[in-house]
């Protein structure tokens, strides 16, 4: 966890898993002030269920949160007419905060890091593996009408293709063909040749209609294991690790994490900051562990990285007969 927004989103996902269906859990919500409806009040997270409103406020600070913050939350609950307030601190609470929260019914939550021995005793750690297709020796040949081909500038065409929808389409078609080989379960090694043809409708490049696109080359499966350097338990500060319902594995890849609530898990894979070689395309994520898991949610962050990374390919122009 690197900043307050990331921390809040983590808490949001935790409570989505805890609440399950029937509740609306909203991050960065805005509520009308009953005394000034035109002035919305920002709330980190809200939970609505059966006409009950719970507020969750988060603090991502190095120091423990004190009584002053708890008093602010007491006032916020009264001002907004909330049924309950949960205070979440990344660094715990002072003794005064504990006493004030207990007296006025503010629910406290924090994280506690698990030691190596506690992780072993917990026994539900999982491995996260990412799979990419890495392409090489690829060529794209475009078929035009004879008259159209004569109008094309090869340098302009190559430049336009970099941002053209056809670029993504041909890679997706190749990936679909490769997917029929079940590359993850069969653990295909080495390069596999592919050849796909697309006959797009109403597709133009450099103002000229494309009749057909042929995409050929080689591809191999690239595998990347993602480390999990930190495991934290979420819950009441009064509970030790073994008594807490929620355990979060934080992986060394952006916001990537797996939230455990018993056998129920919520998975977030963040590929926004991943560094991969040229002409590589993210395809799969595999979560594996010794215990049976019920997957309640899967979220992929950084979808802009799903497309193939830039690289050199051969471009050919062909004319219809």
N, C-alpha and C positions, 0 to 999 in steps of 0.2 A: 504494500500500500504506500503510495507516494504522495498523495495530496488529499485534501478534504473531499473533493468530488468523488475520487476513487473510493475513499472510505465510505462515503454515503451510499454509493451504488452497491458496495459490498453488503452493507447493512440492509439495503432494500432487497437484494436477492435472498438474503438469509430469511427475512420475514415473509417474502413470497413463498418460500419453501415451508416455513412454519405454519403459515395461515392456510395454505392449500386453496382449494376452490371455495367460492362463496364469499370471498373477501376481496376488496379492491385495495391493493397496496401501491401507492403512488409516490414516486421520487420527485423532489423539488415541486411540491404542490403549493398552490396559492389559495388561501381561504379569505372570504370577505370578512372584514372586521365588523362585528355586530353593531358597534358604536359609530362606525364610519364605513358603510358598505362599499363606497367608491374606492376605498384604500385597501387593496388585498394584502394579506399577511403571508410572507413566505415561510413554509414549513419544510424541513428537510425531507421527511417521509410522513405520510398519513396512512392509516388503516381504517377502512370503513367496512363494517359488517353488522347487519341487522340494526341499522340506524344508530349504531355505536361508533364513535369517532375516537381514535387513538392517535396521538401525536408522537413522533419519534424525532428527537433532536440529537445531532451527532457533534462531537468535538474531536478533531484530529490535532491534538497538541502534545508536546513533550511532557508538560507538567500535569500533575493530577488535578482534576477539576474540584473546585471548592464550593463552599456553601452559597456564594454569590450566584453562581450559575443555577443551582437548584432553586433558589428563590425566584430567579427570573422565570424558570419553567413553571413554578407554582402560579405565578401571575399570568402566564400565557394560557395555562389550562382554564383559569377562571375567565379571562378576557374572551377567549374563543369558544367557551362552552364545551370543551372537550371532556370526554369521559375518563381518559387516562393519558398519562405522559410517560414515555420511556426515554431516559437519558443514557446515551451511549458514549463512552469515553475510550479513546485509544490508549490512554495511559492511567486509567483508574481514577479513584476519588479520594479526597481527604476524609479524615474522621468526622469533621464537621458536616461535610456533604452527606455522609452516610446517615448521620443522626437526623438531619433536616429532611432528607428524602423519606426516611422511615416514618417520621411524624406526619408528613403531609401526603404520603402515598405516591411518591414519585418512584417509578420502577428504574432500577439501575442495571446497566449491562456493560460488560467490558470483554476484552480478549485476554487470554492467558496463553503464552507460548508453551508448547509441549517440549519436554526434553527428549533425547534420543530413546531413553528407556521407556518413557511414557508413550512415545509413538509405537514402539514395539508391542507394548502391552495393549494399546488400543487395537492394533492389528487390522485396521481397515484402510491402510494407505494404498493408493492406486498409482499406476504408472500411466503417463500420458505420452503418446507417440503421435507425431505429425507425419503425414505422407505427402510427398510432392511428386509430380511428374517433371522430369528434367529432359528437355528436348535438345536434339543436336542434328546437324546436317539437314536442316529443314528447308523446304522450297515451297513457294506459293506461286502457282501459275493461274493467270486470269484469262478467261476466254472472252473475246469481244467480237462483234461484227467486224468485217474487214474494213469498212469505212471508219468505224469508231477507233480501231487500233491505230490508224494512221494519224489521228488527232492527238494521241497521248504523248505526254512528256514523261519519260521514265523517272526522272528525278522528282518531279512534282507528284507523280503517282505514289512513289515510295514514301514521300513525306506525308501525304494525305492518309496513307494506310495506317500510320502510327496511331491516329485518333479515330479511325473508321470502325463502325460496328462489325465489319467483316473480320477484322483482326481477332476479336474475341470469339466470333462465331466459328472460325476454322479451328482454333485451339480447343474450343468446347467440343466440336465434332470429333477431333482426334482423341480427346480425353474420354468421350463416351465409347469410342471404339476400343480404347485400351481398357476401359472399365469392364468390358465383357470377359476379359481374361482373369478377373478377380485378383488384381495385383496384390491386395493386402493379405487375403487369406492364403493365396498360393505363394506369396513371398517371391515374386518373380525377380530374378537377378539378371544383370546384363541388360543389353539394349533390345528393344522390340521394334520392328519396323511397322509403320502405319501408312495408310493411304486413304484419304477421304475425299469425296467429291460433293460439292454443294451446288445446287441450281437455284439460286436466290431469285425471288420475284421483285421486280421494281427496285433493283439495287443499282445505284450509280456511283462510279468513281471518276473523279475529274470530269463530271458531267456526262459520262458515257455509260450506257447500260452494260452490266456484267452478265454474261450468259451462263458462265460456270466458273467455279473455283476448285482447283485441285491442290490439296495440301499433303505433302509427303515428308517423311523423315524418320528419325529414330527417337525413342524415348526410353527412359529407365525410371524406376521408382527410387526416389531419394527419401531416406528415413531419418527423422530427427527426434531423439528422445529429449523431453523437456524436464529439467530438474525441478524438484520440489524442496527448496531449502528451508521452508518455514511451515509449521503446522500450528494453528491456534485454535483454542476452544473458546466459544462465545457463550456467555450466560451471565447469571448473577455473580457479582464479585464475591459473594459469600460461599459459592460452590467451587469445589476443586475440579480438576479436569475430568475425573471419572464420573462426576455427577452432572456434567453439562450435556445438554441435548445436541448442541451444534458444534461440529468440528470443521475447520476450513483448512484445506491444503492450498497454500499460495505458491504458484509456480513462477519460475524466473522468465516470464514472458508477458510483459505488460500487466493487464488485469486478469490474466488466466488464473482460474481457481476452481476448486471442486468443493462444494458445500455438502456436508454429510449430516443427515438427521436420521440416525439409525441406518437402515438399509436404503433410505431414500436419498438421492443425490441430485444436485443441480450443478451443471457443468458450464463454465464460461471459458471459451478459447479465444484469446486475443492475438491475432496475427498482424496487428497494425504496425508493430515495430520489428517484425522478423526480417532477417537479412538472408536472402537466398541468392544463388547464382543466376546469371542471365538465362532467359528462356526457361524459367521454372514456374510451375503453377501448383498452388495448394489444392489438394483434393480430398483428403480424409484426416480425421482425428480418431484415435483409438484410445479408449479408457479401459484399463484392465486391472483387476485385483483378485485377491484370493476369495473374497466374500461376494455373495450375490448382491446385486445392486438394482434398485428400481429407479430408472431415470425419469425424474419429474420435469426437468427442463434442460435444454441445450441452447446456448447463446453463442453466436460467432461475432466477435468484434473485429473491425478492420476489414470489412468486406471489399474495400477498394483494392486489397492485396490479393483477392481471389484471381484476378486476371493474370496472365503471364507477364513476367518481368521482361523488360526490354532486352533485345539482343539482335544479332545479325542473322538475317535469313535471306535466301535467294528469292528474287522476284522475277517472274517470267510473264511475258505477254504473248498470247496466242490468238490467231484469227480463225474464225469459223470459215469453213469451205463453202 
